[in-house]
Amino acid sequence: MEPNSAAASGSRDAESDAPADSTAAGPVAQSPHPRTAAERIGLLFLAAVVLGFGAVVFVFGPLMAIACSSCQDGVRSPIRFETALMATDLVGVPMTTLCTLVTIFTVQRAARAAGIGLGILLLLLLVQLGLGQAAA
C-alpha cells in the first residue's frame, strides 16, 4: 500500500460526506411543519387561558392585597409598598401576559411557553399579595 493512498482516499471521503447545500445542514435549517387546525384551536385555548388568568391577576390582585377583614372599612389603611404594588399591577402583569401571548404563537413548544407565563403570573399575584400584607 502506498502511504499517499490513505490520505487521498481520506480527502475523497471528507468531500463525499460534506453536504451539497450548506443551508440544509443541521437542525436549525429544518423548516417547521405547518400547524394543523386542531393545533391552532389548542393555541387559541392556551391564549384564552393566559389572557383570562392575566385579567384576574390584573383586576383582583391589588384588591385581594389591600383587603382587610378586621379593618373598619375593609381596606388596609397605610399601605407601605403602594407604588411597588401598582407598578407590579400596571406594568408587570400586562407585559407578562402580552409576552406570553406572543410567545405562544411564535414558538413550537407553545404549551411550555404558556406554562411558564402562567407560572410568572402566579408569582406576580403572590408578590402583590405580599406587598399588600406588609402593612406599616
N, CA and C atoms as a LAMMPS dump frame, in Angstrom:
ITEM: TIMESTEP
0
ITEM: NUMBER OF ATOMS
408
ITEM: BOX BOUNDS ff ff ff
-5.0000000000000000e+02 5.0000000000000000e+02
-5.0000000000000000e+02 5.0000000000000000e+02
-5.0000000000000000e+02 5.0000000000000000e+02
ITEM: ATOMS id mol type element x y z
1 1 1 N 0.831 -1.186 0
2 1 2 C 0 0 0
3 1 3 C 0.865 1.234 0
4 2 1 N 0.434 2.18 -0.703
5 2 2 C 1.173 3.427 -0.779
6 2 3 C 0.765 4.327 0.378
7 3 1 N 1.706 5.064 0.95
8 3 2 C 1.359 5.947 2.058
9 3 3 C 0.444 7.082 1.634
10 4 1 N 0.496 7.505 0.413
11 4 2 C -0.343 8.62 -0.046
12 4 3 C -1.745 8.175 -0.402
13 5 1 N -1.953 6.868 -0.579
14 5 2 C -3.281 6.406 -0.98
15 5 3 C -4.304 6.595 0.14
16 6 1 N -3.9 6.429 1.387
17 6 2 C -4.82 6.627 2.512
18 6 3 C -5.195 8.096 2.641
19 7 1 N -4.23 8.967 2.426
20 7 2 C -4.522 10.392 2.514
21 7 3 C -5.438 10.826 1.386
22 8 1 N -5.197 10.257 0.209
23 8 2 C -6.035 10.614 -0.929
24 8 3 C -7.456 10.114 -0.737
25 9 1 N -7.597 8.882 -0.218
26 9 2 C -8.954 8.364 -0.001
27 9 3 C -9.627 9.099 1.158
28 10 1 N -8.848 9.547 2.149
29 10 2 C -9.417 10.306 3.259
30 10 3 C -9.983 11.633 2.804
31 11 1 N -9.305 12.284 1.874
32 11 2 C -9.819 13.563 1.4
33 11 3 C -11.04 13.353 0.527
34 12 1 N -11.061 12.249 -0.223
35 12 2 C -12.235 11.953 -1.031
36 12 3 C -13.436 11.649 -0.14
37 13 1 N -13.222 10.912 0.972
38 13 2 C -14.309 10.598 1.889
39 13 3 C -14.843 11.851 2.561
40 14 1 N -13.955 12.759 2.89
41 14 2 C -14.388 14.004 3.531
42 14 3 C -15.225 14.827 2.57
43 15 1 N -14.842 14.794 1.289
44 15 2 C -15.61 15.551 0.311
45 15 3 C -16.976 14.92 0.071
46 16 1 N -17.044 13.598 0.099
47 16 2 C -18.315 12.94 -0.149
48 16 3 C -19.249 13.059 1.05
49 17 1 N -18.692 13.208 2.271
50 17 2 C -19.521 13.359 3.465
51 17 3 C -20.064 14.772 3.616
52 18 1 N -19.449 15.72 2.98
53 18 2 C -19.885 17.11 3.105
54 18 3 C -21.226 17.283 2.406
55 19 1 N -22.163 18.023 3.004
56 19 2 C -23.454 18.229 2.357
57 19 3 C -23.301 19.09 1.112
58 20 1 N -24.146 18.824 0.153
59 20 2 C -24.088 19.572 -1.098
60 20 3 C -24.536 21.011 -0.882
61 21 1 N -25.548 21.2 -0.047
62 21 2 C -26.07 22.535 0.217
63 21 3 C -25.821 22.848 1.682
64 22 1 N -25.057 23.871 1.979
65 22 2 C -24.702 24.17 3.367
66 22 3 C -25.885 24.702 4.165
67 23 1 N -26.928 25.209 3.514
68 23 2 C -28.08 25.715 4.25
69 23 3 C -28.969 24.609 4.757
70 24 1 N -28.852 23.402 4.216
71 24 2 C -29.698 22.291 4.648
72 24 3 C -29.081 21.508 5.788
73 25 1 N -27.906 21.893 6.251
74 25 2 C -27.233 21.143 7.305
75 25 3 C -27.711 21.594 8.67
76 26 1 N -27.912 20.636 9.557
77 26 2 C -28.207 20.947 10.948
78 26 3 C -29.682 21.065 11.239
79 27 1 N -30.034 20.988 12.516
80 27 2 C -31.436 21.065 12.915
81 27 3 C -32.016 22.463 12.795
82 28 1 N -31.161 23.464 12.75
83 28 2 C -31.662 24.834 12.663
84 28 3 C -32.268 25.09 11.295
85 29 1 N -31.729 24.458 10.283
86 29 2 C -32.174 24.72 8.923
87 29 3 C -33.469 23.997 8.582
88 30 1 N -33.9 23.062 9.411
89 30 2 C -35.126 22.344 9.127
90 30 3 C -36.31 23.277 9.292
91 31 1 N -37.193 23.278 8.321
92 31 2 C -38.356 24.147 8.417
93 31 3 C -39.408 23.47 9.282
94 32 1 N -40.096 24.238 10.143
95 32 2 C -41.113 23.65 10.998
96 32 3 C -42.32 23.218 10.175
97 33 1 N -42.988 22.189 10.658
98 33 2 C -44.176 21.716 9.948
99 33 3 C -45.315 22.708 10.15
100 34 1 N -46.161 22.868 9.16
101 34 2 C -47.29 23.783 9.333
102 34 3 C -48.261 23.235 10.373
103 35 1 N -48.858 24.128 11.114
104 35 2 C -49.765 23.717 12.189
105 35 3 C -51.114 23.317 11.608
106 36 1 N -51.682 22.285 12.202
107 36 2 C -52.996 21.829 11.771
108 36 3 C -54.075 22.676 12.427
109 37 1 N -55.31 22.441 12.023
110 37 2 C -56.428 23.2 12.595
111 37 3 C -56.595 22.886 14.077
112 38 1 N -56.385 21.625 14.454
113 38 2 C -56.514 21.258 15.861
114 38 3 C -55.435 21.936 16.698
115 39 1 N -54.229 22.04 16.169
116 39 2 C -53.156 22.728 16.895
117 39 3 C -53.455 24.206 17.037
118 40 1 N -54.035 24.798 16.025
119 40 2 C -54.392 26.222 16.111
120 40 3 C -55.494 26.456 17.145
121 41 1 N -56.451 25.538 17.202
122 41 2 C -57.505 25.651 18.211
123 41 3 C -56.901 25.501 19.608
124 42 1 N -55.952 24.594 19.747
125 42 2 C -55.257 24.445 21.029
126 42 3 C -54.5 25.693 21.418
127 43 1 N -53.863 26.333 20.434
128 43 2 C -53.154 27.585 20.711
129 43 3 C -54.119 28.675 21.145
130 44 1 N -55.272 28.745 20.489
131 44 2 C -56.263 29.743 20.886
132 44 3 C -56.783 29.473 22.296
133 45 1 N -56.957 28.196 22.65
134 45 2 C -57.384 27.856 24.003
135 45 3 C -56.328 28.263 25.027
136 46 1 N -55.06 27.963 24.731
137 46 2 C -53.979 28.377 25.633
138 46 3 C -53.935 29.894 25.781
139 47 1 N -54.106 30.592 24.67
140 47 2 C -54.09 32.056 24.714
141 47 3 C -55.251 32.587 25.547
142 48 1 N -56.428 31.961 25.431
143 48 2 C -57.584 32.396 26.213
144 48 3 C -57.354 32.157 27.705
145 49 1 N -56.733 31.03 28.049
146 49 2 C -56.444 30.743 29.46
147 49 3 C -55.464 31.769 30.021
148 50 1 N -54.41 32.059 29.27
149 50 2 C -53.411 33.038 29.726
150 50 3 C -54.042 34.423 29.835
151 51 1 N -54.829 34.805 28.856
152 51 2 C -55.467 36.118 28.88
153 51 3 C -56.457 36.23 30.043
154 52 1 N -57.228 35.183 30.287
155 52 2 C -58.178 35.194 31.405
156 52 3 C -57.486 35.265 32.75
157 53 1 N -56.429 34.447 32.93
158 53 2 C -55.72 34.482 34.212
159 53 3 C -55.003 35.817 34.396
160 54 1 N -54.474 36.388 33.311
161 54 2 C -53.848 37.705 33.397
162 54 3 C -54.849 38.772 33.801
163 55 1 N -56.072 38.675 33.281
164 55 2 C -57.115 39.642 33.649
165 55 3 C -57.508 39.499 35.118
166 56 1 N -57.587 38.258 35.596
167 56 2 C -57.927 38.035 37.005
168 56 3 C -56.84 38.607 37.912
169 57 1 N -55.587 38.35 37.558
170 57 2 C -54.476 38.883 38.374
171 57 3 C -54.46 40.408 38.306
172 58 1 N -54.731 40.967 37.137
173 58 2 C -54.71 42.419 36.966
174 58 3 C -55.813 43.099 37.78
175 59 1 N -56.999 42.521 37.776
176 59 2 C -58.137 43.161 38.451
177 59 3 C -58.183 42.82 39.935
178 60 1 N -58.088 41.537 40.258
179 60 2 C -58.315 41.119 41.637
180 60 3 C -57.052 41.042 42.483
181 61 1 N -55.876 41.069 41.886
182 61 2 C -54.636 41.009 42.65
183 61 3 C -54.483 42.142 43.642
184 62 1 N -54.563 43.395 43.192
185 62 2 C -54.446 44.509 44.149
186 62 3 C -55.609 44.57 45.138
187 63 1 N -56.797 44.163 44.688
188 63 2 C -57.943 44.189 45.6
189 63 3 C -57.768 43.178 46.73
190 64 1 N -57.271 41.983 46.382
191 64 2 C -57.016 40.988 47.431
192 64 3 C -55.838 41.403 48.303
193 65 1 N -54.904 42.148 47.741
194 65 2 C -53.726 42.562 48.502
195 65 3 C -54.066 43.582 49.576
196 66 1 N -54.997 44.477 49.291
197 66 2 C -55.313 45.523 50.263
198 66 3 C -56.543 45.2 51.097
199 67 1 N -57.192 44.058 50.836
200 67 2 C -58.382 43.694 51.602
201 67 3 C -57.998 43.348 53.038
202 68 1 N -58.853 43.751 53.958
203 68 2 C -58.603 43.513 55.38
204 68 3 C -59.948 43.244 56.047
205 69 1 N -60.083 42.074 56.657
206 69 2 C -61.36 41.727 57.289
207 69 3 C -61.534 42.393 58.654
208 70 1 N -60.445 42.717 59.313
209 70 2 C -60.557 43.321 60.645
210 70 3 C -60.51 44.853 60.602
211 71 1 N -60.28 45.42 59.432
212 71 2 C -60.235 46.887 59.313
213 71 3 C -61.662 47.432 59.276
214 72 1 N -61.8 48.715 59.655
215 72 2 C -63.117 49.324 59.765
216 72 3 C -63.819 49.411 58.408
217 73 1 N -63.13 49.861 57.373
218 73 2 C -63.762 49.998 56.062
219 73 3 C -63.424 48.843 55.113
220 74 1 N -62.7 47.836 55.582
221 74 2 C -62.381 46.669 54.776
222 74 3 C -61.142 46.805 53.912
223 75 1 N -60.475 47.961 54.035
224 75 2 C -59.268 48.207 53.245
225 75 3 C -58.122 48.521 54.202
226 76 1 N -57.001 47.902 53.946
227 76 2 C -55.805 48.147 54.756
228 76 3 C -55.43 49.617 54.582
229 77 1 N -55.318 50.341 55.677
230 77 2 C -55.172 51.785 55.618
231 77 3 C -53.786 52.262 55.201
232 78 1 N -52.752 52.113 55.986
233 78 2 C -51.455 52.562 55.465
234 78 3 C -50.806 51.427 54.664
235 79 1 N -50.685 51.632 53.375
236 79 2 C -50.04 50.631 52.525
237 79 3 C -48.607 51.081 52.323
238 80 1 N -47.675 50.303 52.825
239 80 2 C -46.268 50.684 52.788
240 80 3 C -45.709 50.669 51.366
241 81 1 N -46.032 49.663 50.6
242 81 2 C -45.454 49.494 49.265
243 81 3 C -46.493 49.711 48.169
244 82 1 N -47.231 50.803 48.274
245 82 2 C -48.295 51.069 47.311
246 82 3 C -47.742 51.282 45.902
247 83 1 N -46.634 51.98 45.782
248 83 2 C -46.042 52.233 44.459
249 83 3 C -45.565 50.938 43.815
250 84 1 N -44.928 50.087 44.598
251 84 2 C -44.457 48.807 44.065
252 84 3 C -45.64 47.913 43.694
253 85 1 N -46.691 47.96 44.493
254 85 2 C -47.885 47.17 44.201
255 85 3 C -48.528 47.617 42.89
256 86 1 N -48.635 48.91 42.705
257 86 2 C -49.249 49.422 41.479
258 86 3 C -48.349 49.22 40.258
259 87 1 N -47.044 49.324 40.451
260 87 2 C -46.129 49.069 39.331
261 87 3 C -46.189 47.608 38.908
262 88 1 N -46.28 46.722 39.88
263 88 2 C -46.412 45.302 39.562
264 88 3 C -47.703 45.042 38.804
265 89 1 N -48.764 45.72 39.214
266 89 2 C -50.059 45.501 38.58
267 89 3 C -50.163 46.174 37.216
268 90 1 N -49.691 47.391 37.102
269 90 2 C -49.877 48.143 35.862
270 90 3 C -48.816 47.867 34.802
271 91 1 N -47.658 47.357 35.21
272 91 2 C -46.588 47.087 34.241
273 91 3 C -46.294 45.592 34.138
274 92 1 N -46.09 44.953 35.274
275 92 2 C -45.66 43.559 35.276
276 92 3 C -46.68 42.593 34.697
277 93 1 N -47.918 42.693 35.121
278 93 2 C -48.942 41.755 34.677
279 93 3 C -49.264 41.918 33.191
280 94 1 N -49.503 43.141 32.681
281 94 2 C -49.78 43.25 31.238
282 94 3 C -48.594 42.85 30.358
283 95 1 N -47.386 43.19 30.774
284 95 2 C -46.213 42.818 29.966
285 95 3 C -46.014 41.303 29.953
286 96 1 N -46.209 40.665 31.083
287 96 2 C -46.077 39.209 31.141
288 96 3 C -47.148 38.541 30.288
289 97 1 N -48.368 39.034 30.371
290 97 2 C -49.451 38.465 29.571
291 97 3 C -49.192 38.661 28.085
292 98 1 N -48.784 39.842 27.698
293 98 2 C -48.516 40.116 26.285
294 98 3 C -47.351 39.275 25.76
295 99 1 N -46.285 39.212 26.504
296 99 2 C -45.126 38.42 26.069
297 99 3 C -45.47 36.94 25.981
298 100 1 N -46.287 36.456 26.903
299 100 2 C -46.697 35.057 26.859
300 100 3 C -47.573 34.789 25.644
301 101 1 N -48.483 35.691 25.338
302 101 2 C -49.342 35.518 24.167
303 101 3 C -48.533 35.52 22.877
304 102 1 N -47.575 36.42 22.764
305 102 2 C -46.734 36.456 21.57
306 102 3 C -45.912 35.182 21.458
307 103 1 N -45.381 34.729 22.577
308 103 2 C -44.543 33.537 22.568
309 103 3 C -45.35 32.29 22.222
310 104 1 N -46.584 32.208 22.665
311 104 2 C -47.422 31.049 22.36
312 104 3 C -47.551 30.864 20.852
313 105 1 N -47.706 31.958 20.129
314 105 2 C -47.935 31.849 18.692
315 105 3 C -46.657 31.82 17.863
316 106 1 N -45.507 32.065 18.472
317 106 2 C -44.282 32.114 17.681
318 106 3 C -43.352 30.927 17.87
319 107 1 N -43.453 30.202 18.959
320 107 2 C -42.536 29.084 19.196
321 107 3 C -43.242 27.763 18.923
322 108 1 N -42.45 26.711 18.76
323 108 2 C -43.013 25.393 18.521
324 108 3 C -43.567 24.766 19.79
325 109 1 N -42.983 25.052 20.933
326 109 2 C -43.429 24.488 22.203
327 109 3 C -44.331 25.485 22.925
328 110 1 N -45.539 25.626 22.418
329 110 2 C -46.465 26.622 22.939
330 110 3 C -46.957 26.269 24.337
331 111 1 N -47.127 24.99 24.622
332 111 2 C -47.61 24.602 25.951
333 111 3 C -46.586 24.953 27.019
334 112 1 N -45.319 24.762 26.706
335 112 2 C -44.273 25.132 27.666
336 112 3 C -44.263 26.642 27.881
337 113 1 N -44.405 27.407 26.809
338 113 2 C -44.43 28.863 26.927
339 113 3 C -45.631 29.323 27.745
340 114 1 N -46.783 28.693 27.533
341 114 2 C -47.972 29.058 28.299
342 114 3 C -47.801 28.697 29.77
343 115 1 N -47.207 27.554 30.039
344 115 2 C -46.974 27.152 31.429
345 115 3 C -46.028 28.089 32.147
346 116 1 N -44.973 28.495 31.465
347 116 2 C -44.033 29.443 32.066
348 116 3 C -44.717 30.785 32.308
349 117 1 N -45.497 31.25 31.344
350 117 2 C -46.205 32.513 31.503
351 117 3 C -47.214 32.476 32.643
352 118 1 N -47.949 31.369 32.746
353 118 2 C -48.905 31.237 33.852
354 118 3 C -48.194 31.175 35.192
355 119 1 N -47.047 30.528 35.226
356 119 2 C -46.26 30.487 36.465
357 119 3 C -45.775 31.862 36.875
358 120 1 N -45.343 32.647 35.913
359 120 2 C -44.896 34.009 36.219
360 120 3 C -46.074 34.864 36.687
361 121 1 N -47.233 34.697 36.059
362 121 2 C -48.415 35.443 36.512
363 121 3 C -48.811 35.054 37.934
364 122 1 N -48.717 33.775 38.254
365 122 2 C -48.994 33.336 39.622
366 122 3 C -47.984 33.929 40.599
367 123 1 N -46.733 33.966 40.198
368 123 2 C -45.701 34.58 41.037
369 123 3 C -45.976 36.068 41.244
370 124 1 N -46.41 36.764 40.194
371 124 2 C -46.758 38.18 40.34
372 124 3 C -47.948 38.368 41.282
373 125 1 N -48.907 37.456 41.236
374 125 2 C -50.035 37.532 42.157
375 125 3 C -49.563 37.368 43.598
376 126 1 N -48.68 36.428 43.821
377 126 2 C -48.14 36.234 45.174
378 126 3 C -47.315 37.433 45.628
379 127 1 N -46.576 38.045 44.71
380 127 2 C -45.82 39.256 45.051
381 127 3 C -46.78 40.376 45.43
382 128 1 N -47.87 40.53 44.674
383 128 2 C -48.848 41.553 45.007
384 128 3 C -49.46 41.318 46.379
385 129 1 N -49.792 40.065 46.661
386 129 2 C -50.362 39.768 47.981
387 129 3 C -49.346 40.042 49.094
388 130 1 N -48.104 39.724 48.849
389 130 2 C -47.06 40.001 49.842
390 130 3 C -46.85 41.479 50.048
391 131 1 N -46.873 42.25 48.971
392 131 2 C -46.702 43.696 49.103
393 131 3 C -47.878 44.342 49.832
394 132 1 N -49.077 43.823 49.616
395 132 2 C -50.244 44.367 50.302
396 132 3 C -50.289 43.987 51.769
397 133 1 N -49.771 42.815 52.126
398 133 2 C -49.807 42.366 53.517
399 133 3 C -48.752 43.049 54.38
400 134 1 N -47.737 43.598 53.752
401 134 2 C -46.668 44.267 54.51
402 134 3 C -47.148 45.66 54.92
403 135 1 N -47.949 45.691 55.955
404 135 2 C -48.527 46.958 56.425
405 135 3 C -47.528 47.702 57.293
406 136 1 N -47.72 48.986 57.388
407 136 2 C -46.807 49.829 58.185
408 136 3 C -47.002 49.637 59.658
